[in-house]
Amino acid sequence: MKIKTIQAVNAYNIIKDLKVANLNEDDIISLWNNIKLLRPVSDEYTKSVEEAKKSLQNDEYNAMVQRVRVAQDRENKVKEGTYTMTEDDLKDTKEINDYFAEFNKKGNEYFKTLEDAEIDIDIKQISDKELIKVIKENDNVFDTMLKLDFMIKQSV
């Protein structure tokens, strides 16, 4: 079965914490097998995200973070009435905002690429009735079911 990486990550994060005492043994085994299949995908995704964040936070990024702190201090002084913004201050704020808008855009594009990458995985499906039991038992909502939709075997 082909699914997006983010589907695998979301499903892993849900099913690894499920209470399964009321499930039938076949579906418990299916969930256990799915956890074993999904964990490496989730771990690799998490590692890639962390590495990307570190690589994006270079010297230029650190300098911009420092400029943000100075700009925030300036804005606090303006609010207190002890400082008046200058044209240079406004220009600095615009440059900071533009930098972080572009930074976020690049980061979001990269993360979207990671999330949307398709993987081929042999998911063991569980019956919808059994999944409803476990969802109820774990106080989950329908959003949880939507995230697990690809591993649900529909009853006839």
Contacts in CASP RR format, 6 or more apart in sequence:
PFRMAT RR
TARGET T0000
AUTHOR 0000-0000-0000
METHOD contacts of the structure
MODEL  1
MKIKTIQAVNAYNIIKDLKVANLNEDDIISLWNNIKLLRPVSDEYTKSVE
EAKKSLQNDEYNAMVQRVRVAQDRENKVKEGTYTMTEDDLKDTKEINDYF
AEFNKKGNEYFKTLEDAEIDIDIKQISDKELIKVIKENDNVFDTMLKLDF
MIKQSV
1 120 0 8 1.000
1 121 0 8 1.000
1 122 0 8 1.000
1 123 0 8 1.000
1 150 0 8 1.000
2 118 0 8 1.000
2 119 0 8 1.000
2 120 0 8 1.000
2 121 0 8 1.000
3 118 0 8 1.000
3 119 0 8 1.000
3 121 0 8 1.000
3 123 0 8 1.000
3 150 0 8 1.000
4 115 0 8 1.000
4 116 0 8 1.000
4 117 0 8 1.000
4 118 0 8 1.000
4 119 0 8 1.000
5 41 0 8 1.000
5 45 0 8 1.000
5 114 0 8 1.000
5 115 0 8 1.000
5 116 0 8 1.000
5 117 0 8 1.000
5 118 0 8 1.000
5 119 0 8 1.000
6 45 0 8 1.000
6 114 0 8 1.000
6 115 0 8 1.000
6 116 0 8 1.000
7 147 0 8 1.000
7 150 0 8 1.000
8 38 0 8 1.000
8 41 0 8 1.000
8 42 0 8 1.000
8 45 0 8 1.000
8 119 0 8 1.000
8 121 0 8 1.000
9 38 0 8 1.000
9 41 0 8 1.000
9 42 0 8 1.000
9 45 0 8 1.000
9 46 0 8 1.000
9 115 0 8 1.000
10 147 0 8 1.000
11 34 0 8 1.000
11 38 0 8 1.000
11 147 0 8 1.000
11 148 0 8 1.000
11 150 0 8 1.000
11 151 0 8 1.000
12 35 0 8 1.000
12 38 0 8 1.000
12 39 0 8 1.000
12 41 0 8 1.000
12 42 0 8 1.000
13 42 0 8 1.000
14 140 0 8 1.000
14 144 0 8 1.000
14 147 0 8 1.000
14 148 0 8 1.000
15 31 0 8 1.000
15 34 0 8 1.000
15 35 0 8 1.000
15 38 0 8 1.000
15 148 0 8 1.000
16 35 0 8 1.000
16 39 0 8 1.000
17 138 0 8 1.000
18 31 0 8 1.000
18 134 0 8 1.000
18 138 0 8 1.000
19 134 0 8 1.000
19 137 0 8 1.000
19 138 0 8 1.000
20 27 0 8 1.000
20 28 0 8 1.000
20 31 0 8 1.000
20 134 0 8 1.000
21 137 0 8 1.000
22 133 0 8 1.000
22 134 0 8 1.000
22 137 0 8 1.000
23 31 0 8 1.000
23 126 0 8 1.000
23 130 0 8 1.000
23 133 0 8 1.000
23 134 0 8 1.000
24 130 0 8 1.000
27 126 0 8 1.000
27 127 0 8 1.000
27 130 0 8 1.000
27 131 0 8 1.000
29 124 0 8 1.000
30 124 0 8 1.000
30 125 0 8 1.000
30 126 0 8 1.000
31 124 0 8 1.000
31 126 0 8 1.000
33 124 0 8 1.000
34 123 0 8 1.000
34 124 0 8 1.000
34 151 0 8 1.000
37 121 0 8 1.000
37 122 0 8 1.000
37 123 0 8 1.000
38 121 0 8 1.000
41 119 0 8 1.000
41 121 0 8 1.000
45 114 0 8 1.000
45 115 0 8 1.000
48 114 0 8 1.000
49 111 0 8 1.000
49 114 0 8 1.000
52 107 0 8 1.000
52 110 0 8 1.000
52 111 0 8 1.000
52 114 0 8 1.000
56 103 0 8 1.000
56 106 0 8 1.000
56 107 0 8 1.000
61 103 0 8 1.000
64 96 0 8 1.000
64 99 0 8 1.000
64 100 0 8 1.000
64 103 0 8 1.000
67 92 0 8 1.000
67 95 0 8 1.000
67 96 0 8 1.000
68 96 0 8 1.000
68 100 0 8 1.000
71 89 0 8 1.000
71 92 0 8 1.000
71 93 0 8 1.000
71 96 0 8 1.000
74 83 0 8 1.000
74 85 0 8 1.000
74 89 0 8 1.000
77 83 0 8 1.000
78 84 0 8 1.000
78 85 0 8 1.000
123 150 0 8 1.000
123 151 0 8 1.000
124 151 0 8 1.000
125 151 0 8 1.000
125 152 0 8 1.000
125 153 0 8 1.000
126 151 0 8 1.000
126 152 0 8 1.000
126 153 0 8 1.000
127 152 0 8 1.000
127 153 0 8 1.000
127 155 0 8 1.000
128 152 0 8 1.000
128 153 0 8 1.000
128 154 0 8 1.000
128 155 0 8 1.000
129 155 0 8 1.000
131 145 0 8 1.000
131 148 0 8 1.000
131 152 0 8 1.000
132 145 0 8 1.000
135 141 0 8 1.000
135 144 0 8 1.000
135 145 0 8 1.000
138 144 0 8 1.000
145 152 0 8 1.000
END
